[in-house]
Amino acid sequence: MAKNRFSILHTDVLAAFKAMPDNSYHGCLTDPPYGLTTDGGKTGFMGHAWDHGVPPIEVWRELLRVLRPGAHVLAFGGTRTFHRLTCAIEDAGFEVRDCMMWLYGSGYPKSMNVEKSVQKSLEAQLREQGVTGEIRWT
């Protein structure tokens, strides 16, 4: 009969780590709360209390304890709060080596010609000010 190779724990992460033996894991891939607080610290992303802040240093210290020597952590963070996450991880005793970034575009649509858009906007403003005739851009 095959032995179970994984388990899902639905509990507080700090309590789970404290129950684990030292040096028992080869690595950690995590997507912890990003700490995207929107109302002065009461609740986090979309009103969920679990996202009021990034995990504190104590959580990362316990993770360091349960990881084997030389193990790595890959932790996702929010674009506005990744610095808080990184500082907590480093303050817990980890060595921060690299930062991988998920780059994405936002704002202007990809097919928009920004130069033409600015010219069109300026022409509209000039027309409102009474400028008539051909406007040439060089």
N, C-alpha and C positions, 0 to 999 in steps of 0.2 A: 504494500500500500504506500502511496506517495505521501511524503511528509509535507505539511503546509510550509510554504516558503515566504509567506507574507501575512500580515494581519492589518486590519484597519482599526485604529483606536479612535473613539469619539470621546475626547476628554481634553482637559486643559493641557497644553503642550508642556508647561513647566512641571506639572505633576507627573506626566508620562516620562519625561527625561529623568526626574529624580528616582523613578522606580527602575530605571535601566542600569545595567552594570557598566563600569568603566570600559573604555576601549572596545565597544561592541559593534560599531558600525564603520563601514568602509568609506562612506561619504554621505552628503546631504544635498538634495535638490528641493528647494522650498519656494513657495510663493506666499510669503507671510502678509499680514495686513500692511497696507501702504501708509496708513496714518493720514488720510486725506480729509482731515477735520474741516468741517464747514461752519460750525456753530460755536466756536470758542472752546472746543474740547469735549463737549457733552456726547456727541455721536460722530460717527465717521461717514464714509462714503454711502450715499443714498440712505442716510439715517440709521445705519447699522452700528451698534455700539462696539462690535468686535473690531472695527476699523478706526477706532479713535486715535490710535498711535501705533508706531512700529514696535515690535517686541523689544522689551528692555534688555539691558546688559545681562541680567541674571539668566534669561532664557539662553542667550548665546554662550554663556559660561558653562551651563549644563550641557549644551550641545557639544562644546569643545571637550568636555569630560567623557561623553559617551562615544565620541569619534576616536578611531584608532590614530596613532601618530602618523602624520603625513597625509591624512584624509583631507579632502577638499569640500567646500561648501559653495554651491551656486544658488544665490538668493536673488529673487526678482524684487524690484522695488519700483515705486512710483516716480515719475519724472520730477515731481516737485519735492519729494521727500527721500530720495535715495541716499542723500548725504546723511540723514539721521540714521538710516539703516546701516550704512557703511561704518559710521562712527561707533555705533553700538557693537557691531561685530568686531571691530578692531579693539575697542576698549575691553572686550571680553577675553582678548588674548590671541585672536586669529591674526595672521599676517595677510593683509590685503595685497593681492598681487596684480590682478587685472580687473578691468571693468568691461563687460560686454554691453553693448547698447542696442536697443531695438529702435531703429530710426523709422520715423513715419512722417509723411507730409500732411500738412493741414493748411487751411487758409485758401489761397487762390487755387482754383481748379487747375489741373496740370496742363490743360490745353490753352489757357488764357495767355495772350500776349500782353504782358504788363505795360510795355511802352505804349501800345495803342490804347489801352484802357486809361492810362494817365492822360494821354493827349485828348481823348474824348471828354474826359472830366474837365480838363482845363478849357477846352473849346466851349463847353456848356457854360462854364463860369464867365468866360469872355463874352459870350452872347448875352448873358444876363446883365452884363455891365454895358451893353450897347455896342459892342464891337461888331462891325458888319464886314462883309467881303470875305475873300479867301484867307485862310490862316495856313501858313506854310511852316513846316517843322524841318529844321536842318540839323 
